[in-house]
Amino acid sequence: MTEEQLRKNIAKNITELRKASEITQADLAKQLNYSDKSISKWERGDGVPDVIVLQKIADIFGVTINDIISDEKPKLPRKKPYLTNRIVIPLLSVGLVFLIASIAFFVLRMIDVWVDKSALLFAYAVPIALVVLLIFSEIWWVLTARLITLSGLIWTFFACIRLTVANEDINYIFIIAAILQVITVLWFVMRYRSRIRKKQEERKNKTE
């Protein structure tokens, strides 16, 4: 196989794999920590990625390097329902939390225990559900989703305390919530900036 043929094969196969996966050049570039101009250059056949990047591309599309350099059209593996799982599984988990709260609510009313406060179970279920979502956000979701989920957890937790304690002075507890909210935002800003710096350093190292 000549160098020219190799360039054409890589250009054709990367293009076909990307389009079959329904992602843009910018999406692929982001996953590789490269610019979309580099992806465009490879797909035009004006250049080829090195072996390490070829392996990363192969891993992204679930194929081998041989599939990318071959004359034959690469076959994509069956798509894994990652996106569906990342939405459905957290929703099912949240639904389970509220199902347990509903069962506890009806049991307490049937045995005539804590009847006047039993409705609070649904309020308590909200921060518990947000804890579940926070776990999933740490595993699957982006940093912004974690910030939103944690912020919701802070305010709903203190709201539950306010609903439970019948004392006007308890309203001051929201000052603690506000302080925690500020700390949370600052923490996530630091993490975001740290990620940006890390990506910039990686790109700089690749261009050197």
Contacts in CASP RR format, 6 or more apart in sequence:
PFRMAT RR
TARGET T0000
AUTHOR 0000-0000-0000
METHOD contacts of the structure
MODEL  1
MTEEQLRKNIAKNITELRKASEITQADLAKQLNYSDKSISKWERGDGVPD
VIVLQKIADIFGVTINDIISDEKPKLPRKKPYLTNRIVIPLLSVGLVFLI
ASIAFFVLRMIDVWVDKSALLFAYAVPIALVVLLIFSEIWWVLTARLITL
SGLIWTFFACIRLTVANEDINYIFIIAAILQVITVLWFVMRYRSRIRKKQ
EERKNKTE
1 9 0 8 1.000
1 69 0 8 1.000
5 71 0 8 1.000
6 48 0 8 1.000
6 69 0 8 1.000
7 45 0 8 1.000
7 47 0 8 1.000
7 48 0 8 1.000
8 45 0 8 1.000
9 68 0 8 1.000
9 69 0 8 1.000
9 70 0 8 1.000
9 71 0 8 1.000
10 42 0 8 1.000
10 45 0 8 1.000
10 48 0 8 1.000
10 49 0 8 1.000
10 54 0 8 1.000
10 68 0 8 1.000
10 69 0 8 1.000
11 42 0 8 1.000
11 43 0 8 1.000
11 44 0 8 1.000
11 45 0 8 1.000
13 67 0 8 1.000
13 68 0 8 1.000
13 69 0 8 1.000
13 70 0 8 1.000
13 73 0 8 1.000
13 74 0 8 1.000
14 39 0 8 1.000
14 42 0 8 1.000
14 43 0 8 1.000
14 57 0 8 1.000
14 68 0 8 1.000
15 43 0 8 1.000
16 73 0 8 1.000
16 74 0 8 1.000
17 57 0 8 1.000
17 61 0 8 1.000
17 63 0 8 1.000
17 68 0 8 1.000
17 74 0 8 1.000
17 76 0 8 1.000
18 24 0 8 1.000
18 25 0 8 1.000
18 28 0 8 1.000
18 39 0 8 1.000
18 43 0 8 1.000
18 61 0 8 1.000
20 76 0 8 1.000
21 61 0 8 1.000
21 76 0 8 1.000
21 79 0 8 1.000
24 36 0 8 1.000
25 36 0 8 1.000
25 39 0 8 1.000
25 40 0 8 1.000
25 43 0 8 1.000
26 36 0 8 1.000
26 39 0 8 1.000
28 36 0 8 1.000
28 39 0 8 1.000
28 57 0 8 1.000
28 60 0 8 1.000
29 35 0 8 1.000
29 36 0 8 1.000
29 38 0 8 1.000
29 39 0 8 1.000
31 56 0 8 1.000
31 60 0 8 1.000
32 38 0 8 1.000
32 39 0 8 1.000
32 53 0 8 1.000
32 56 0 8 1.000
32 57 0 8 1.000
32 60 0 8 1.000
33 199 0 8 1.000
33 202 0 8 1.000
33 203 0 8 1.000
33 206 0 8 1.000
34 53 0 8 1.000
34 203 0 8 1.000
34 206 0 8 1.000
38 49 0 8 1.000
41 47 0 8 1.000
42 48 0 8 1.000
42 49 0 8 1.000
48 54 0 8 1.000
49 57 0 8 1.000
51 65 0 8 1.000
54 65 0 8 1.000
54 68 0 8 1.000
54 69 0 8 1.000
55 65 0 8 1.000
57 68 0 8 1.000
58 64 0 8 1.000
58 65 0 8 1.000
58 67 0 8 1.000
58 68 0 8 1.000
61 74 0 8 1.000
61 76 0 8 1.000
62 76 0 8 1.000
62 77 0 8 1.000
63 74 0 8 1.000
63 75 0 8 1.000
63 76 0 8 1.000
63 77 0 8 1.000
67 74 0 8 1.000
67 75 0 8 1.000
68 74 0 8 1.000
86 136 0 8 1.000
86 140 0 8 1.000
86 141 0 8 1.000
89 136 0 8 1.000
90 132 0 8 1.000
90 133 0 8 1.000
90 136 0 8 1.000
93 129 0 8 1.000
93 132 0 8 1.000
93 133 0 8 1.000
93 136 0 8 1.000
94 129 0 8 1.000
94 132 0 8 1.000
94 133 0 8 1.000
95 129 0 8 1.000
97 125 0 8 1.000
97 128 0 8 1.000
97 129 0 8 1.000
97 132 0 8 1.000
98 122 0 8 1.000
98 125 0 8 1.000
98 129 0 8 1.000
100 125 0 8 1.000
101 121 0 8 1.000
101 122 0 8 1.000
101 124 0 8 1.000
101 125 0 8 1.000
102 122 0 8 1.000
104 118 0 8 1.000
104 121 0 8 1.000
105 118 0 8 1.000
105 119 0 8 1.000
105 121 0 8 1.000
105 122 0 8 1.000
108 114 0 8 1.000
108 115 0 8 1.000
108 118 0 8 1.000
108 121 0 8 1.000
109 115 0 8 1.000
109 118 0 8 1.000
117 164 0 8 1.000
120 160 0 8 1.000
120 163 0 8 1.000
120 164 0 8 1.000
123 156 0 8 1.000
123 159 0 8 1.000
123 160 0 8 1.000
123 163 0 8 1.000
124 160 0 8 1.000
126 156 0 8 1.000
126 160 0 8 1.000
127 152 0 8 1.000
127 153 0 8 1.000
127 156 0 8 1.000
127 157 0 8 1.000
127 160 0 8 1.000
130 149 0 8 1.000
130 152 0 8 1.000
130 153 0 8 1.000
130 156 0 8 1.000
131 153 0 8 1.000
133 149 0 8 1.000
134 146 0 8 1.000
134 149 0 8 1.000
134 150 0 8 1.000
134 153 0 8 1.000
137 145 0 8 1.000
137 146 0 8 1.000
137 149 0 8 1.000
138 146 0 8 1.000
143 188 0 8 1.000
143 191 0 8 1.000
143 192 0 8 1.000
143 195 0 8 1.000
146 188 0 8 1.000
147 184 0 8 1.000
147 185 0 8 1.000
147 188 0 8 1.000
150 184 0 8 1.000
151 181 0 8 1.000
151 184 0 8 1.000
151 185 0 8 1.000
154 177 0 8 1.000
154 180 0 8 1.000
154 181 0 8 1.000
154 184 0 8 1.000
155 177 0 8 1.000
155 181 0 8 1.000
157 177 0 8 1.000
158 173 0 8 1.000
158 174 0 8 1.000
158 176 0 8 1.000
158 177 0 8 1.000
161 170 0 8 1.000
161 173 0 8 1.000
162 170 0 8 1.000
162 171 0 8 1.000
162 173 0 8 1.000
162 174 0 8 1.000
END
